[in-house]
Amino acid sequence: MSEEKATAPHALDLEVLNHYLAAACAEIGHVSSADKFSGGQSNPTFKLSSEKGTFVLRRQPPGKLLKSAHAVDREFRVINALQESNVPVPKAYHLCEDTSVIGSMFYIMAYVEGEIFWNSALPEIASAKTRGAMYDEMNRVLASLHSVDIQAAGLSDYGKPGSYFERQLSRWTKQYRASELEHIEEIEQLISYLEANLPEDDGQTSLVHGDFRLDNMMFDMSDSDNPRVIAVLDWELSTLGHPYADLAYQCMQLRLPSDIAHAAGLGGLDREALGIPSEQAYVNAYCQRRNIEKINNWTFYLAFSFFRLAAILQGVVKRAHDGNASSEKAMQLGAMVRPLAQIANQTIHQDSE
């Protein structure tokens, strides 16, 4: 990971931090440096060094925040709850909810040394066998996540159980309407399909990540025949929900064209030559791991994933339009809204034939 020295407005006052940690979490030791990770994290993230090791601090951005935004306390809670599970997460050390210490809520977790891969096709991996093993490992972790005993993990109140897709469809439709800048017929067709084909609630509730994808995994690649996910990152969107939302979201990303600038998928690539499983094989492996015979309504779950992503991107465009986001990148992302709906509608059409 690349790092840059912390600068205002996010810089940490190490004297204040050390005074607090000496009493609240002596395990961390005396912090001698705090380097801010570069990149697009919505929660400023720092690499801490002390005589006791290396740690990571994630804080809310300073200033006034939307009520549910930047919920680092939820991130800490879920990471802490998964410590003894089969889901690899960094060790959780401490949550500070007192905003007077450094100016915002923060938590500290272990620093994990591993590799992050950004391209679904894994061009930097030489072996097709290794690529396949990496996808199988992600599949194992996803099935493990959805098999977590919510009650035993103390997460039974981490979200609302049941009617997940009904609530999500209503939420994202409202969000899309609130940020709509032009009429996009393909989006209207997609919303009509989703409203008409909403599956009956099947009672499944599990812990869901909300953004389960390759670049939110950290891998140990020391054994190319046995790559291991050693940390699942970015739990900001995690909640109680329907497990197929995570599975379809990942498969939706892999369906995206390989030449999309900000979200390159595997569309148009020879997956077999790359050693990457087909979508059907990936879903089958997941079902086998979770003892599921088959997944009904798969087209709906995929289509919903496309719509959710389109609604998120439309929100970015609206914020740029209102002067609250980087305009150039926002417009590039906004250009994906119609193509996402087009791919979703093609998926619906193909699967109805």
Secondary structure, DSSP 8 states (H G I E B T S, - for coil): --EEE--TTS---HHHHHHHHHHH-GGG--EEEEEEE-S--SS-EEEEEETTEEEEEEE--SS---TTTT-HHHHHHHHHHTTTSSS----EEEEE--TTTTSS-EEEEE----B----TT-TT---HHHHHHHHHHHHHHHHHHHT--TTTTT-TTSS--S-HHHHHHHHHHHHHHHH--S--HHHHHHHHHHHHT--------EEE-SS--GGGEEEE-SSTTS-EEEEE---TT-EEE-HHHHHHHHHHHHHSBTT-SSS---BTS-HHHHT---HHHHHHHHHHHTT-S--TTHHHHHHHHHHHHHHHHHHHHHHHHTTSS-HHHHHHHHTTHHHHHHHHHHHHHHHH-
